Amino acid sequence: MFHGFGDFCLQPGDIQFNEMLSKGTGATVKCIEVGVPMIGSIIGNMETIAEESCRKIAADKTFHGEFNVIGLSQGGLLARYIAEECDMPGKVRNIVTLGGPHMGVAAVPHCFEGVACDVVNMVAKKLVYNTLVQNWLVPAGYFRDVNNMVEYEKKSVFLPALNNEHSTSEYAKLRKGNFGNINAGLFGMFSEDTMIYPKETAWFQSLNEKGEVMKLEDSDWYKNDVIGLKTLNEAGKLTFTEFKGDHLQFTTDDIKNTLIPFLMK
């Protein structure tokens, strides 16, 4: 399990979540921590964090067979990194992400509209692809400005690679092949999400140049099956679930009735 931005494995809520998953599935659940708790999910390079997470899983015999991976918010990207890129003895069977910014974020959390937020986001877009920012602020690694795709693809340290937006990457076939071999995936979006913008990024939807949310099926990224998402979806292996409420406001019933049964596939 990968926690979200600003969280840490020993946080009571994460411990309770893991205990419920373990009891419901009968499987061992381990939270993967990289760096100093809490700080490690805020300050650093997102790619470096992903690589270290991979090394931890590869070295842990618990994960040398098939295993499930689940990610909360920012942790959803790390979960997908393990499924797509991690060189390890084991193999990801099922993946669950809740509020994961799969197609990046286009605004600062809790600041999506209004004059003040317009100014804040304008400044963020001007600074986010600076090398210093990319190396020291974890969320910068998945900030995706659709009106500045050249800079994004060239200077973002993490998301363009994970999403195979570098068409010449030698790892593109590897990522698509690994992700396409999962048994099933569940991707949760929150109806009133004020943390990630657009909220539909949790379902791999992105903004167009006008700032409008595109349907997944209308994006060239999906049509071209860049990471194998289309193939999995058409095979009936993907579930897109909407949870009512703000970011990560899922309930114990959601865990018992939705997450655990899915993880048992």
Long-range contacts (C-beta under 8 A, 24 or more apart in sequence): 1-29, 1-30, 1-31, 1-32, 1-69, 1-70, 1-71, 1-72, 1-75, 2-31, 2-32, 2-53, 2-69, 2-70, 2-71, 2-72, 2-74, 2-75, 2-76, 2-78, 2-79, 3-31, 3-33, 3-41, 3-72, 3-73, 3-75, 4-41, 4-72, 4-73, 4-74, 4-75, 4-99, 4-248, 5-41, 5-42, 5-73, 5-74, 5-138, 5-139, 6-38, 6-41, 6-42, 7-38, 7-41, 7-72, 8-33, 8-37, 8-38, 8-40, 8-41, 9-33, 9-37, 10-37, 17-255, 20-252, 20-255, 20-256, 20-260, 21-70, 21-255, 21-259, 21-260, 21-263, 24-255, 24-256, 24-259, 24-260, 24-263, 25-68, 25-260, 25-263, 25-264, 27-67, 27-68, 27-263, 28-62, 30-60, 30-62, 32-56, 32-57, 32-78, 41-74, 41-138, 42-137, 42-138, 43-136, 43-137, 43-138, 44-135, 44-136, 44-138, 45-134, 45-135, 45-136, 45-138, 45-141, 45-157, 45-158, 46-77, 46-138, 46-139, 46-140, 46-141, 46-142, 46-157, 46-158, 46-159, 47-141, 47-157, 47-158, 47-161, 49-78, 49-138, 50-77, 50-78, 50-81, 50-85, 50-158, 53-78, 53-81, 53-82, 53-86, 54-81, 54-82, 54-85, 54-86, 54-87, 54-88, 57-82, 57-86, 57-88, 57-90, 58-86, 58-87, 58-88, 58-89, 58-90, 63-88, 63-89, 63-90, 64-88, 64-89, 64-90, 65-90, 65-91, 66-90, 66-91, 66-92, 66-93, 67-91, 67-92, 67-93, 68-92, 68-93, 68-94, 68-95, 68-96, 68-263, 69-94, 69-95, 69-96, 70-95, 70-96, 70-97, 70-98, 70-259, 70-263, 71-95, 71-96, 71-97, 71-98, 71-100, 72-97, 72-98, 72-99, 72-248, 73-98, 73-99, 73-100, 73-101, 73-195, 73-196, 73-247, 73-248, 74-100, 74-101, 74-138, 74-139, 74-142, 75-100, 76-100, 76-101, 76-102, 76-187, 76-202, 77-101, 77-102, 77-142, 77-158, 77-159, 77-162, 80-162, 80-179, 81-162, 83-178, 83-179, 83-182, 84-162, 84-174, 84-175, 84-178, 84-179, 84-227, 85-162, 85-171, 85-174, 85-175, 85-178, 91-181, 92-178, 92-182, 93-182, 93-183, 93-184, 93-265, 94-182, 94-183, 94-184, 94-185, 94-186, 94-262, 94-263, 94-265, 95-182, 95-184, 95-185, 95-186, 96-185, 96-186, 96-187, 96-188, 96-259, 96-262, 96-263, 97-185, 97-186, 97-187, 97-188, 97-202, 98-188, 98-190, 98-202, 98-243, 98-248, 98-250, 99-188, 99-189, 99-190, 99-193, 99-195, 99-196, 99-202, 99-247, 99-248, 100-187, 100-201, 100-202, 101-142, 101-196, 101-201, 101-202, 102-163, 102-187, 102-201, 102-202, 102-203, 102-204, 103-144, 103-163, 103-201, 103-204, 103-205, 103-206, 103-221, 104-142, 104-143, 104-144, 104-159, 104-201, 104-206, 105-139, 105-142, 105-143, 105-144, 105-196, 105-197, 105-201, 106-143, 106-144, 106-145, 106-146, 106-197, 106-198, 106-207, 106-211, 107-197, 109-194, 109-195, 109-196, 109-197, 110-194, 110-195, 112-194, 112-197, 129-154, 129-155, 129-156, 130-155, 131-155, 144-206, 146-206, 146-207, 146-208, 146-209, 147-209, 163-221, 163-226, 163-227, 164-226, 164-227, 165-221, 165-226, 175-227, 176-225, 176-226, 176-227, 176-228, 177-228, 179-227, 179-228, 179-229, 179-232, 180-227, 180-228, 180-231, 180-232, 182-232, 182-237, 183-237, 183-265, 184-237, 184-238, 184-239, 184-262, 184-265, 185-232, 185-237, 185-238, 185-239, 186-238, 186-239, 186-241, 186-258, 186-259, 186-262, 187-238, 187-239, 187-240, 187-241, 188-241, 188-242, 188-243, 188-250, 189-240, 189-241, 189-242, 189-243, 190-242, 190-243, 190-244, 190-245, 190-246, 190-247, 190-248, 190-249, 190-250, 191-242, 191-243, 191-244, 191-245, 192-244, 192-245, 192-246, 193-246, 193-247, 194-246, 194-247, 195-246, 195-247, 195-248, 196-247, 203-240, 204-229
